[in-house]
């Protein structure tokens, strides 16, 4: 794949997900923007990924994963002096909890000089997130460089807030997230993130905030309640579908990937959200971030069953 139309950038991480109380963990793959790339590819989009990986087996496993899912990894850097990030997911009464082994990871060491300019310039959409910026100062600068390259080339910028306060203090998160959102064409905030980042709890007011910063489309995820999609001319609450959920890991990333794939396909953000809601719901029916992500035919079947 020489010219992927959706480029995602950030930090992929090997995942160990708790499956029971006996101490067993399921090996898998995660990292928000990598998840988004795979979700978009499974939805039928032309997708590429940019990051740096360690020259280790975990890094090799990511290259295999992207190849298997049709995600172009031709621009991925392999760093022999750094490791591929790892995280653990545990489950309890209050939901899932993440623990990370990522300090000094290869992805966190990406600099603005590493950003593949031509790769981004030929794409239609660049997708990044708060995590992409929070993993390191150099990585943050690299994301801002990528955004500027995209804007200059007419490539749309998609940004998911994906707030992780274990990675950076709230004041820095607010300032840099707001700076990125001012340059975003597609805003993909989560309700809980927005409440902390902008101090607003009303979904319509949150949508107004991000539209006011310049986004053409805002898709605010509301968990089981679906999402609120807003443009300058129209807004709608788009409901999800009901499933027997067991693990919400990666559900937001699945939404992002499917939303971007569908929006790129036909340009209707409301239909894209309907499709993405169904895909995100299906992704909660199994353990791990990537394994349960549905392929396009499964999402269409679920929408048909639900009457959507």
Secondary structure by P-SEA (a helix, b strand, c coil): cccccbbbbbbbbbbbbbccccbbbbbbcccaaaaaaaaaaaacccbbbbbcccccaaaaaaaaaaaaaccccccbbbbccbbbbbbbbbbccccbbbbbcccccccccccccccaaaaaaaccbbbbccccccccaaaaaaaaaaaaaaaaacbbbbbbcccccccccaaaaaaaaaaaaaacccccccaaaaaaacccccaaaaaaaaaaacccbbbbbccccbbbbbccccccbbbbbbcccccccaaaaaaaaaaaaaaaacccaaaaaaaaaaaaaaaacccccccccccaaaaaaaaaaacc
